[in-house]
Structure formats: C-alpha cells, structure tokens
C-alpha cells in the first residue's frame, strides 16, 4: 500500500501564522492511503478567517482593475496547462490517489478546465453576461439607462465543492475574483487536494489577491462551522446531490444569495443522416470520449445515446464501433478504480442484458475483457428512461424517429442538463428547440459534452451576473418624476 | 398434473438423502458429484442457462468442480425465467423489489424443489435454531401464508411452525399491519405459563417492536428456552441497528440473551438458508462466535466485485452461493452481498448497493428517491 501526505487547505499568507492547530484525516482508497493535513476548524476560526478575507478584499481586490484580475487568472491557467508545471505534476499524483481516477483522466480533465479559462474566454463570458465588463471597475455610462451604472459583487462568497470532478473548484475562485469577491471554499473528502494547489499558483502570481481566498476542509454535517460560514457570506454556491443541497439551503439565512448546481443528467441524440459510412469511426470516437471523460461521473456525461435507424450505418453497427472506440480509450485513458457496489451493479446489469441478448431480443452487448472497465449495450429504446450505472457504461438506444424520445425525457426536465445532438439535416434546429423546451441548458456536438465554454449558462443561470448587485444612477436634470405630483397638489 | 421426469426424481432423491445426513459432515466428494449432476441437468434443461454457460466455455464436459459452475446474478431473476419446469410450478416466490417495485425477481418451485427446500429448513433449523429440541410457541412477525403466498420467508416460517412449533403458534402481521397488541398478549401468556417463545421475523419488525416497548415502557422476561430468529435487513422500514445494538435490545426488552438470538440469511433465489452458529455453539460447548454456517449441501465463494473471479479466503468481496437444493432453477447464485469467508462459513456485511458514487451525475438511487418524493 502506498501512502501520501497532502494539504487539504489553503490559508491566506498573512493569516497562516495565526494557525497552529492541525489535524490529519485519513482518506483515499484501499490501494493508496492519503494523510490529509487540515487546520482544526471551529466556529470562531471560520468567523475570524471570514473577517480577514473581507478586510483583505476591501484593501485590494475590491479596487483591483478587472484587466489585472484577468491577467492573473490567465497566467494561472497557462501555468496549469504546462505539463512540466510542478504543482500540476503533484496534482496528477494526489488526485488519482484520492479519487481513484487514472492519471490520464485527471490530466485530460485539467486540460479541459484550463483551456476554457484563458483571458479571451473570460472577457467573452463577461461581455456575454454583463455587456460592458468595466461596469465591474467603476460607474460607466449606459446608453440604455441613459445614465451611469456599476456592478458590485458580494463581499464574501462561500462555496461548498462537492464530489470530485478534478480541477473543477478553480472555476469558483475565478468567478469570485472576477466579481471582486473574497472566496471561502469548502472542499469535500472526495477530492480536497486540487483547490489548495490552485490557490498557491494564484499566490505565486499575485499574493495580495490570494489574501482574499481560502480553502478549508471539515467533515460534512458540522453545523456550527457551516452556519458560521453561511452567516458571514453574502452569496453561497453549492455543488452536490439534490437532497444534500436542499438540507443545506434550509439553514442559509434568507438575505443570502444562493446558487445551486445539483446532480444532473445528460444524453446524446444522433440522426439517421449523420450515420454515413464516411466519418462513422470519428463519430464513434466522439461518443466514446463523451462517456470516458471523468469516467462518466460528471453531470455533463451522457446516460444514453439515442441513435436513429434508417441511415447508412445501423444503430447496432454504430454501437459496435463505439465498443471498439471504448476499448481504444481504455488503453489511452484507463478508467479509474471502482467501488465494489458500483462494480456489482454493473455486473448485475450486464447479466440482465446478456439474458435478453441470449433470449434473442434486440439487444447486443460488448464488454471489456476482464473487469467492468467498459460496457456497450445496443437495444431498442425501451421508452422509459433509466439512469446508467455510469463508470463507462454506454447505452445506444435505437429509435425510429429521433423526435420520439421527447415524451420520455420531458418528465425529467429539472434534472436534464447537457445533450449532444447531431442530426445533420434540416430537422436539427426544430429538435434543439424542443430540447430547450423540455429543460436542457446546454446543447453541443458529440465529443464536446465534457467541454463547456466559460460562456455557458451553467445549469441555465448566468453564473457571474447572478452574483452581482447593480447600482444604476437615474438622476436627470428635470423633475419629470415629481411633475404629476406637483400638479396634483396645486389643484 | 404432469409429473417430474424420472431422472429428476432420482436426482432429487439423492439430494434429499444428502441433506438428511445432517450438518455434521463435510463430504466434499459427494457434494461435488451432486453439484455437477445438478449443473448438467440445469444445463440440459434450461436453454437460456445453457447459452449463458456456453458463452463462458463452462459446460458439463469441461468442468470438474463445483467452483466452476457459472453463477447467475440475482437481478437476472427479475427479467428472465430460469426455473427448469415452470409448467410444473407448485409455488412461485418473489423478491421484495425494494429498489424498483416494478421489477421483482421471480423463482418458481416444482414439487420436488419444494420438498428439497422443506428438507433444508427441517434439518438446518433443527440444528441451528432448535438444537435443544424444545417445542416453543412460534410468534412470527410476518404476514400469514394465505395473505403473502409469494414471500419465501413466510413459507419458511410456516414450515418452522409445522416442524417445531406448538399449535398456538401464529403470524402477527395482518391486513391492518403489525398486530403489536397481539404480540404483547402472546408474550405475556408465555411469561405467565412458562412457555418458551420463539420470535421469528424480519429484522425491521423486531426494531419496530423494540421502539414500541420503549415508548410504552414495557419489558418482558421470557422463560428459559425462548429465542429470536431475525432475517433480512431494515430496508428503510425501521431504524437501522447494528448487530450489537440489536442484541442489546433483545436482552433489554425480551430478556433473551445474545447467544439465543440467531440471524438468518435467506434469499428468494436460494432454497437453503444460512444461520448464525451462536446457539449451536452454545449447545455444543464451543466458544460463542457469530458467523453464518454453510450447511453441507451448500458452499459459498467470495468473488472480486469487478472481475467476479474467486478471492482467497478472508478477503472481502461479493458472496456467491452454490446450493444443491436449488435443483429447480440454478444452483450457483451470484449475490450483491459483500462479505468474507470465515471458519466453516462466512460473514456478511450487507448489500454492495450502488455504493457511494462520486461525481455530479445523477445516480440511479438518487433519481429513484427523488421521483418517489415527487
């Protein structure tokens, strides 16, 4: 058994000397034991830290020009994209040890996250959401308003990072920095190692900006500590299971802005005119990639790909191609470790499908040699949506008409998030419109499911704009507003 | 009614004789021979199972020991019919379908298969539950066979009454639910008349009873020879107790000592049951331990959850049972239970379930719960 010591926290440089009490939590898998060093977090600790973060923000970040903030974030992303960057190399050791993901998946995941976090993307996202990003710096004239306006971010943003999509927490620190907010993140035991490494990068580039950021770890359910964090916050962003988020929301004071990113479902839809012999291998690779990335554990991952019959390549033949592609990916980017319960669920489900296949039903199954590394099922659309057991469990469901999937998916509306669509004919626009109607918040092409841009309205909300408070100056020379009142009194 | 083919009747006879030899032998050669005979019969009779075995290259001609018999995962019974003689079914048992009520596992028993199950209950319960051969009043925390004809546990409990119980033994769950007052009266009667009680039923039924006793401040001191048999988990139908807490409650509320509290592992997919060895050990003057014992007509393997390959003794993995009394469907059953081999038996940790899936994708369990709430 390997063992490893890692830090599961980040404290602002000026705050560090105040802390002497640490504890060590044992986390990690059966194969690798990870000793996670974290400060002993109490209610008072959180209150003092929150106060410190807010003061540092006021003294620096609140007045820092946006251009400079974006430069820092861009530099950080570029550093992380460099394969030789030592913190990245360290993360490629710690994250697999804690999560069981293969280093290849983690590397791909860091690339995906950082490639969409460069200066150009950030400027575009800001322009997309708030039209003139400079509203974040000062009062600027708005033609629409006919006056000046400015956008203010929260003083302190508190975020609970749940689960373990590697390299995702950086997004929260980016968002908080862009709206000039201090940020206190709570990492989950699922993956507590990336966020501290990322903040160290920020510290190396701009230590004063890092003074406004912190990462803590405590065990879930420590109500005193959690309430202290919520009470100090102006905005809270939660990631996690619907039920877990709901139980937290109940305890957050009403004055605080809350954004929730609960667990979601994705799927794919491919039309018959896309199933041409020419290019079919590339399409199969794209579909396989959508499933393999994050080992199908991201909310962006597909639970099923609907494939229309009647094209040059049948859905069944296409499923075979996807199986070949899954096998290839297994050698390039192996699936990570699997929990016994997940493996058992996959083996039980495989056996059920195998029996259908043996009975001569329209079912075919392809599986990895050895264990549960990957599975591809081809079957006719059962017209009832059942989630996949995930961990690279692919289902290709044949439909006669791609529009027929809509009634099955409609009841899942609140859980739908991401769809890959490629119909390659004039129906596509109408189809995508219908997907929007039933609740999707992102539609993309096969192979792009795990790679949303910074511009995406994450779960249907504007993630930056939703954090802002606007101040509009509607002060004109005339007393037009008072006019009727004056007349009324004079009568 | 059609009868079972003669060669099947002969196989049943041989299994029956093996079961009737009791629990104090380990006739490995005979077990293996019978297991392979039964496997050959199942291979020849069930077209579906034959194809399943052929895919794995495990056919009667190529395998020499019971460990190699291809096991059918329990979930398969939810969608496939694997009984050898479904047209001769005398009884059909169904799983509870806790995770998805629309999908219940179904196992049909023919006359011969039922006789085998009856024999396993008589022999195993006689040793593990009633080694003192008392004649207790059985109080069953389960519905009656008339109202729950498809519950294999109810069928088994009814056999216990038939083989071991007094005539005033009874079932204590009716259409209106758990008849808790009737149980209290029955326990009072046992206390007053000095009649040993054997309280048997689902584990969650016990817990609900304990909670009731606590609420009304009532405890019982049942006469010597009284005992508990609990089976199944809590399945969200009561508080979850660990084994120590459960045993403590048996002592507090019923006056029954831990060694007299036997837990049973029974499944719709296996005709035989696996009992704790605590009471048997007590009577045989052995140190008290608590593991599930494989009666000689069964074996248990522990397999790697990912590859389904057998693991060395002592390692934790999925339990796979081979049960000669399963002549009527398939003798090798791959469960979703985690555990490990110990001594002459095994320890069980509970369902592997879908585990603690990490990630932000909605999981099967989560969607099921949310849709139920909605």
Boltz contact constraints between the chains, C-beta under 6 A:
constraints:
  - contact:
      token1: [A, 163]
      token2: [B, 358]
      max_distance: 6.0
  - contact:
      token1: [A, 163]
      token2: [B, 359]
      max_distance: 6.0
  - contact:
      token1: [A, 163]
      token2: [B, 360]
      max_distance: 6.0
  - contact:
      token1: [A, 164]
      token2: [B, 358]
      max_distance: 6.0
  - contact:
      token1: [A, 190]
      token2: [B, 358]
      max_distance: 6.0
  - contact:
      token1: [A, 263]
      token2: [B, 360]
      max_distance: 6.0
  - contact:
      token1: [A, 263]
      token2: [B, 362]
      max_distance: 6.0
  - contact:
      token1: [A, 264]
      token2: [B, 362]
      max_distance: 6.0
  - contact:
      token1: [A, 265]
      token2: [B, 362]
      max_distance: 6.0
  - contact:
      token1: [A, 297]
      token2: [B, 359]
      max_distance: 6.0
  - contact:
      token1: [A, 297]
      token2: [B, 361]
      max_distance: 6.0
  - contact:
      token1: [A, 298]
      token2: [B, 360]
      max_distance: 6.0
  - contact:
      token1: [A, 299]
      token2: [B, 360]
      max_distance: 6.0
  - contact:
      token1: [A, 299]
      token2: [B, 361]
      max_distance: 6.0
  - contact:
      token1: [A, 301]
      token2: [B, 361]
      max_distance: 6.0
  - contact:
      token1: [A, 338]
      token2: [B, 306]
      max_distance: 6.0
  - contact:
      token1: [A, 339]
      token2: [B, 355]
      max_distance: 6.0
  - contact:
      token1: [A, 340]
      token2: [B, 305]
      max_distance: 6.0
  - contact:
      token1: [A, 340]
      token2: [B, 352]
      max_distance: 6.0
  - contact:
      token1: [A, 341]
      token2: [B, 352]
      max_distance: 6.0
  - contact:
      token1: [A, 341]
      token2: [B, 353]
      max_distance: 6.0
  - contact:
      token1: [A, 341]
      token2: [B, 354]
      max_distance: 6.0
  - contact:
      token1: [A, 341]
      token2: [B, 355]
      max_distance: 6.0
  - contact:
      token1: [A, 342]
      token2: [B, 355]
      max_distance: 6.0
  - contact:
      token1: [A, 343]
      token2: [B, 305]
      max_distance: 6.0
  - contact:
      token1: [A, 343]
      token2: [B, 306]
      max_distance: 6.0
  - contact:
      token1: [A, 344]
      token2: [B, 305]
      max_distance: 6.0
  - contact:
      token1: [A, 344]
      token2: [B, 318]
      max_distance: 6.0
  - contact:
      token1: [A, 344]
      token2: [B, 336]
      max_distance: 6.0
  - contact:
      token1: [A, 344]
      token2: [B, 352]
      max_distance: 6.0
  - contact:
      token1: [A, 345]
      token2: [B, 354]
      max_distance: 6.0
  - contact:
      token1: [A, 348]
      token2: [B, 73]
      max_distance: 6.0
  - contact:
      token1: [A, 348]
      token2: [B, 75]
      max_distance: 6.0
  - contact:
      token1: [A, 351]
      token2: [B, 73]
      max_distance: 6.0
  - contact:
      token1: [A, 351]
      token2: [B, 76]
      max_distance: 6.0
  - contact:
      token1: [A, 352]
      token2: [B, 75]
      max_distance: 6.0
  - contact:
      token1: [A, 352]
      token2: [B, 76]
      max_distance: 6.0
  - contact:
      token1: [A, 352]
      token2: [B, 79]
      max_distance: 6.0
  - contact:
      token1: [A, 355]
      token2: [B, 76]
      max_distance: 6.0
  - contact:
      token1: [A, 355]
      token2: [B, 80]
      max_distance: 6.0
  - contact:
      token1: [A, 358]
      token2: [B, 48]
      max_distance: 6.0
  - contact:
      token1: [A, 358]
      token2: [B, 51]
      max_distance: 6.0
  - contact:
      token1: [A, 370]
      token2: [B, 307]
      max_distance: 6.0
  - contact:
      token1: [A, 371]
      token2: [B, 306]
      max_distance: 6.0
  - contact:
      token1: [A, 371]
      token2: [B, 307]
      max_distance: 6.0
  - contact:
      token1: [A, 372]
      token2: [B, 306]
      max_distance: 6.0
  - contact:
      token1: [A, 387]
      token2: [B, 364]
      max_distance: 6.0
  - contact:
      token1: [A, 387]
      token2: [B, 367]
      max_distance: 6.0
  - contact:
      token1: [A, 390]
      token2: [B, 361]
      max_distance: 6.0
  - contact:
      token1: [A, 415]
      token2: [B, 362]
      max_distance: 6.0
